[in-house]
Amino acid sequence: MFGIVNSQAHNVLVQGIIQKNLLIAAKQYLKGDMIDIGCGKKPYAEVLSPFLNRHVGLDHEETFHDLGNIDLFGTAYEIPTDSNVFDSALCSAVLEHLEEPEQALQECNRVLKVGAYAVYFIPFIWHIHEEPRDFYRYSKYGIKYLFEKTNFEIIELKALSGFWVTFGQLFVYYLYRFNRGPLRWFKIINLLGLLIQGFVYLINKIDRTEKWTWMYMVVAKKKDES
């Protein structure tokens, strides 16, 4: 579980779960030219490279991330490219930051070829982050409604954790509020956080009650409108 790329001590658990499920999905659904909507640092570029011809990162010019990772400057509402050009799409933990999620899904649908797949990671139980641009949390029923309304067929809708991972990870984030002074110098919070994440990772194998998930993974297919 540990040693996941692009993770930090406080979130190695959830990043590891995301990466594991993304790789499983990528083997079946991500291919060709892929649009990465809200790519940020493009953290999964290396692990996805065996499956893709091109990994096209989309983000806006005012992003806090390194602009060097961005291939297309635009927004989830206006992707500067023709329609029906991408073979697949990825959008990880972005939909909650968009005021108009339906419009963003319509735009993703527009740029995908008919029959192409999109993989989304969408939070359900999570703390407020990247303020003030944090607008929504999504149940599986809300996800199903939005995707089907925007011409997608849901192929897979998977809860990524049960109670223990969700609240164990949130507790670690809470502890990191106190990661300063001697606690930071001696990495006490880091060590405690890793121990908690390891413990809840194991317990999660026993109880994966979906209604407590922190995140859903969605695999959706663009339908033919004709």
N, C-alpha and C positions, 0 to 999 in steps of 0.2 A: 504493500500500500504506500509506503513512504518512498521518497526519492522521486516523486512525480515531477515532471518538467513544469516550470512556470508556477509552482506553488510556493507558499511561504509556510513557516511553522504553524501559523494560526489557522490555515485553511487547507492543509495538505489532505485532509480526509475528504472533503467535498470535491476538491479538484481531482483527486484520484478517482472518485466514483464517476465524475463527469467524463474524465478521459477514458476510463474503461468502457463506458457505455457508448461514447462517441466512436471509439475504434470498432466496436462490434457493429454499430450502425454503418460506419464508413465502408466496411468490407462489402456490404450489400447494397447501399443506397447512394454513396457519394462517389462521383466519377467525373471525368472530362473536365470541362471548365466550370469551376464552382465559384459562386459569389458568396463572400463572407460579410454579412450585413452587420455593421457596427463592429468591425474587426478589432479595433483598439490596437493592442500590441501584436495581433495575429498570433496568439499563443499556441495554436494547434497546427501551425504551418508545417513543422517538421514531422509530426506524427501522421499527418494526413497526406504528405507528399507522395507516398507510394500509390495512392489511389487516384490522383488527379493529374490532369495535363496542365491546368493553370489554377492557382488559388488567388482569386481577385478580391483583395480587401477593400471594403467600402467604409468610409467614415467621413465625418464632417471636419472642416478646417479648424474649428475651435476645440477639438478634442484635447484632453489633457495628456493623451498618449503621444508617443513618438510618431511624427508625421511620416517618417521613413518607411513605416510598415504599410502605408495606405497606397493603393493602386488607383482607386477612384475616389474623388472628392464629391460627396453628395450626402443625401440623407435617406433614411428608410422610406420616406415619402416620395422622393424624387431620385431615382437611380439613373445616372446619366449614360444610358445605353439603350439600344433598340429592344424591342419586345422579342420574346422567344429565342433568346440567345444562350442561356446558361443551361448546363446539364444537371446541375444540382445547386443547393443553397444551404448555408449554415447561418444560424442566428443564435448566439449563446448569451443568455441573460441580458437581453436588450429590450424585449417587448414591454417589460415593466416600466421602462424609462420613456416610453412614447405616449404622448397625449392621445393620439388617435391610432390605436393598434389595428383597427380594421383597415384603415387606409394603408398602413404599412404592409399588412398581409396581402392586400390587393396589388401593391406595387411589386412585392416579391413574386406573386403569381404571374404578373405581366412579363417579367424578364425571364421566367423559366420556360423551357420548351414543354410542350404537352407530354405528359408522362414522366416528367422530371420529379425528383424527390427533394424535399426540404427537411432539414433536421433542425429543430428548435429546442432550446433549453429554457424553461419558463418557471419562475419561482412561485411557490404557494405560501409557505410559512417562512418568512425571512425578515430580518431587521431592516429598518430604513437605511438606505445607503445612497451615495452619490447625490446628496441633497443639493438643490431642491428638485432635481429631475428624477423623482421616484414617485410614480403615480398609481400603480396597480399591483395586485396579486391575483393569481388565477386558479380557480378550481378546475378539475378535469371537465366539468360540465361547461364552464365558460370557455375553455379551450376548444372543446368540440364545437360549440356554437360559432365561435369566431372563424375557425378554419373552414367549416362547411359552408358558412355564409360567403366566404371569399374564394369559392371554386376549388377547394382542396378536398381530397379524400384522405381521411386519417387512416394510416396503415398501422401505426403503433402509438399508443399513449401510455407511457410507463412512469410510475412513481419511482423515484430513485432512492428512497429511504423510508424507514418507519420512524417511530417516535424517538428512538435513542440517538440516531445520527443527527436528526434535526435539532433536538434540544441539547445534546452534548456539544454539537458544533456551535450553537448559539451561546452556550455557557462559556466556551473558549473565547469567542469574540468579546463577551462581557468581561472576562478576566483581563483581556489585553488592554482594557481601559486603565488598568493599574500597572502596566508594563513600563515603569520608569524608576529612576533612582537605583538603589541597590538591587531591586528585583530584576531590573533590566541588565545591570552590569553582570550579575551572576547567572543570567538566563534562566531564572527560576520559573517565570511565567511560561517561557518557551518550553521548558521541560514538562511542566505541569500540563500545558496545552496538548503536547504530543501524547502524554500518557492518557489523558481523557479521550482524545480522538481514537487512540488504539483500542481502548476499553469499549467505547460505544460502537466501534466498527465490528467488534466480535459479537456484542450483544445483538446488534442489528440483524445478524444471521439467524437469530432465534425468533425475533419479532419484527416483521416488516409491514406493520399495519399501515395501509396506504393513506388513510385520512390524516396522518401526521407528517406526510412527506414535506421536505423543504423544496423539492424541485421535481418537475416533470420533464421527461424527454418526449418530444413529439416527432414522429416521422409522418410527413404528409405528402401526397402525390397530387400534382396538378392535373385536373380533369380536362377533358376535351369539351369545349363549350358548344361544339357543332351538333 
